[in-house]
Amino acid sequence: MTESIRTAPVKVLNGDLQIDAYLAEPMGDGSFPAIVVIQEIFGVNPHIRDVTERFAKAGYVAIAPAIYQRLAPGFETGYSSEEVQQGRIYKEQTKADELLSDIQSVIAYLRTLPSVKPEAIGCIGFCFGGHVAYLVATLPEIKATASFYGSGIPNWRPGGGEPTLAGTPYIQGTLYAFLGMEDASIPEEQIGQIEAALEKYHIPHKIFRYAGAGHGFFCDRVLRTTPKRQQMLGHTSKPCLDNLENFETFIFC
């Protein structure tokens, strides 16, 4: 654990496309494992930048790319009903092949950094980013994936085609999924479908179910808004953080 980090906005090239990203690195000597932090529908906003910095303080090079770069460069927003609606509009316009291509370019960028161990790269995603993380888990460089409440995995794929779950046989490393049992966007039936696919194809995995937790339970920016949500955060954050720490230790030790 280190409190000394450096942060910077960076540009990642994917052909003619310049992808905005937020980079956070430990200040220590040597090289570190790296994590791609995949945003919610709200862009690379203060919450996602904070998560990226927290990983850097824990000893990882972390980068959060703007996955809406092709649709809305510079987009970041808050959590009002209107802002949620706008984020969902952009989500529905994304395409899986473009998302994978852009994250592949982010991985290539990470591997050029002297601070990164090129053989130790993982990804973590939240909300729509949790869905994208399941897609990204199929890339050969990804050794570990943490998917937080990624909805639609069994029945949808950005841009159309077979649902994202169909790619399960191609997952390269370990996958951890963090899910709230009060999340209306991910019914228990879908959680079972994800778990069954991971077991069928012998993908190393763990599924964490949090009783009483709804969608977005890891985001303290939203959960502070009401006493009930604050209480829920208190019930879920400690075990969730413990399990995430176990995920990091298991993958990158």
Residue pairs with C-beta under 8 A, 6 or more apart in sequence:
1 57
1 58
1 59
2 26
2 27
2 28
2 57
2 59
3 57
4 26
4 27
4 28
5 24
5 25
5 26
5 27
5 53
5 56
5 57
6 24
6 25
6 27
7 22
7 23
7 24
7 25
7 49
7 52
7 53
7 56
8 22
8 23
9 20
9 21
9 22
9 23
10 20
10 21
10 22
10 23
10 63
10 109
11 18
11 19
11 20
11 21
12 18
12 19
12 21
12 65
12 102
12 105
12 106
12 109
13 19
13 105
13 109
14 101
14 102
14 104
14 105
17 69
17 70
17 102
18 69
19 65
19 66
19 69
19 102
19 105
19 106
20 44
20 65
20 66
20 69
20 73
20 74
21 44
21 63
21 64
21 65
21 66
21 106
21 109
22 44
22 48
22 49
22 52
22 63
22 64
23 52
23 61
23 62
23 63
24 49
24 52
24 53
24 55
24 56
24 61
24 62
24 63
25 32
25 56
25 61
25 62
25 113
25 115
26 32
26 56
26 57
26 59
26 60
26 61
26 115
28 59
30 115
31 114
31 115
31 116
31 117
32 59
32 60
32 61
32 115
32 116
32 117
33 59
33 60
33 61
33 116
33 117
33 120
33 121
33 122
33 251
33 252
34 60
34 61
34 62
34 63
34 110
34 113
34 116
34 117
34 120
34 121
34 122
35 55
35 60
35 61
35 62
35 63
35 121
35 122
35 123
35 124
36 62
36 63
36 64
36 65
36 103
36 106
36 107
36 110
36 121
36 122
36 123
36 124
36 136
37 48
37 51
37 52
37 55
37 62
37 63
37 64
37 123
37 124
37 125
37 129
38 64
38 65
38 67
38 103
38 123
38 124
38 125
38 126
38 129
38 130
38 132
38 133
38 136
39 45
39 48
39 64
39 65
39 66
39 67
39 68
39 125
39 126
39 128
39 129
40 47
40 48
40 87
40 126
40 127
40 128
40 129
40 216
40 219
41 84
41 87
41 88
41 90
41 91
41 127
41 128
42 48
42 76
42 77
42 78
42 79
42 83
42 87
43 66
43 68
43 72
43 75
43 76
43 77
43 87
44 64
44 65
44 66
44 76
45 76
45 77
45 78
46 221
47 219
47 220
47 221
48 64
48 126
49 64
51 62
51 64
51 124
51 126
52 62
52 63
52 64
53 62
55 62
56 62
58 248
60 248
60 252
61 110
61 113
61 115
61 116
63 106
63 109
63 110
65 102
65 103
65 106
66 73
66 74
66 75
67 94
67 99
67 102
67 103
67 129
67 132
68 75
68 90
68 94
69 102
70 94
70 98
70 102
71 90
71 93
71 94
72 90
75 90
77 83
77 86
77 87
79 221
79 222
79 225
87 128
91 128
91 158
94 158
94 159
95 158
95 159
96 135
96 157
96 158
96 159
96 161
96 164
97 159
98 159
99 132
99 135
99 136
99 158
100 135
100 136
100 138
100 139
103 123
103 132
103 136
103 139
104 139
107 121
107 139
107 141
107 142
110 116
110 118
110 121
111 118
111 121
111 141
119 143
120 143
120 251
120 252
121 141
121 142
121 143
122 142
122 143
122 144
122 145
122 146
122 173
122 251
122 252
123 133
123 136
123 137
123 142
123 144
123 145
123 146
124 133
124 145
124 146
124 147
124 148
125 131
125 132
125 133
125 134
125 136
125 145
125 146
125 147
125 148
125 150
126 148
126 149
126 216
126 218
126 219
127 148
127 149
127 150
127 151
127 215
127 216
128 150
128 151
129 148
129 150
130 147
130 148
130 149
130 150
130 151
130 177
131 147
131 150
131 151
131 152
131 153
131 156
131 158
131 164
132 150
132 158
133 145
133 146
133 147
133 148
133 150
134 145
134 147
134 150
134 153
134 164
134 165
134 167
134 175
135 157
135 158
135 164
135 167
136 142
136 145
137 145
137 147
137 171
137 172
137 173
137 175
138 167
138 170
138 171
138 172
139 172
140 172
141 172
142 172
142 173
143 172
143 173
143 174
143 251
143 252
144 173
144 174
144 175
144 176
144 247
144 250
144 251
144 252
145 171
145 173
145 174
145 175
145 176
146 175
146 176
146 177
146 178
146 244
146 247
147 153
147 175
147 176
147 177
147 178
148 177
148 178
148 218
149 178
149 179
149 180
149 183
149 185
149 186
149 215
149 216
149 217
149 218
150 177
150 186
151 183
151 185
151 186
151 190
151 215
152 163
152 164
152 185
153 163
153 164
153 165
153 190
153 194
154 163
154 164
154 165
154 190
154 193
154 194
155 163
155 165
155 190
156 163
156 164
157 163
157 164
157 166
158 164
165 193
165 194
165 197
168 197
168 198
168 200
168 201
168 203
169 201
171 198
171 201
171 203
173 204
173 251
174 203
174 204
174 205
174 247
174 250
174 251
175 198
175 203
175 204
175 205
176 205
176 206
176 207
176 208
176 243
176 244
176 247
177 191
177 194
177 205
177 206
177 207
177 208
178 208
178 210
178 218
178 240
178 243
178 244
179 186
179 191
179 207
179 208
179 209
179 210
180 186
180 209
180 210
180 212
180 213
180 214
180 215
180 217
180 236
181 188
181 209
181 210
181 211
181 212
181 213
182 211
182 212
182 213
182 214
183 213
183 214
183 215
184 214
184 215
185 215
186 215
191 207
191 209
194 207
195 205
195 207
197 203
198 205
198 207
199 205
206 243
206 247
208 239
208 240
208 243
210 217
210 235
210 236
210 239
210 240
212 232
212 235
212 236
213 232
213 235
213 236
214 232
216 222
216 223
217 223
217 232
217 233
217 236
217 237
217 240
218 236
218 237
218 240
220 233
220 237
222 229
223 229
223 230
223 232
223 233
224 230
224 233
